[in-house]
Amino acid sequence: MKRNLELTKGLIFSQRVLLAFIDKGLSRQDAYKIVQRNAMKSWKGGRNFLTLLKSDKEVMEHLSEVELEKLFDYDYYLRYVYDIFERLGLTESQWQDAISKFDSDELSPKSI
């Protein structure tokens, strides 16, 4: 799954970047223009989205390099995974055992 996500060259994090600009006081429209400009360069040119953002002077006026890098963290989206498994009634050892049975090269999911 991570390999597939990485095919986006970081574009999956574009919404987090947009919201970070808004949190910094930019209007949604201005934030969208900045993100869209860099996202399209990434999409059309196959370039890394984070790298493009770091090289954009307008981006760097509002966000530091450290702030940008934090926005590109997969763990942000996984932060509630333990809670979800707990709600399903699975202990950590149960789902860890199930996950260990996955073949990392196999594309089809197995049920827990």
N, C-alpha and C positions, 0 to 999 in steps of 0.2 A: 504494500500500500504506500509506504513512504517513497519507494522508487517512483511510483506513479505520480505522487504529489510533487516530487522534485522535477518532473517533466514540465511543470508550469513555470520553472525558473523563478519561483517566489511570488508569482502573481496571486496565489491564493491568499496572500497576506495584504492585498491591496485595501480591503475594507478596514483592517486594523490601522493601516497608515492613514487612510482618510479620516477616521475617527480621532487619531492622534493630532492631526492638523486642526480639527474642529476644537479639540480640547485646548489647543494652544491659542484659540481665539480667531482662527480663520473662518470665514463664512463657508457653508457647505459647498457653495458654487465655486469659490476660489480653491478650496481643498480638492474638489473633484477635478478641476482643470489641471492641477499639478499632478495628481495621481494618474489621471487618464493619459496625460502627455507621456509620462514615463512608462506606463503600462503598455501603451501602443508601441513604443520603441522596443520594449521587451518582447511583446507578442510577435511583431513583424520581423524583428531582427534576431530573435532567438537569444537575446542577451539577458543576463541576470538582472532582475528587477531591483534588488537591493543595491547592486553596484551602480546602476543607473541613478537611483535616488541619491546615493552618496556623492555622485559627480554633478548633481544638479544644485547650483548655487541657491536657487530659491528654496529648495527643500532644506538645505543646510542652514538657512537663515532662521528656520523654525524648529528644527529637530537636530539634536546632536547625533553623532555617529553611534554612541552607546544607546540612545533612545531608539534609533532606527533598528539596531540589531536586536533589541529586546522585542520588537514587534514581530520579528521573524522567527519566533520560537514555537515549535510544534507542541510543546508541553502546555501552552496556553489552552489549546483545544482538548487536551487530555486531562485537565486538572480535576475533573469529576468522575473519571473512569472508576475509581475505587468505590465511590458512592453508588454508582450505577450497578456494579456487580453486587454490592451489598444489598441493594433494593431487590435484586433478583434472587436473593437468598444464597448467593455463592460466597464461600469463604475465599480468602486470598489463595490458599493452597489449592483449592478446587480449580479456580480459573487459571492459576499459574500452571498447573498440571495440564490442563486442556490446551493452553497456548503453546506449551513446550512440544506438543504433538504436531503442531503445524509445520509443514515443510515450507521453508522460506521461498523456495522456487515455485511452489504450487500456487496457481492463481485462483483456484476455487476455494471458497471458505468451507470450513468444517463446523459442525455445530458443537457447542460445548456440552 
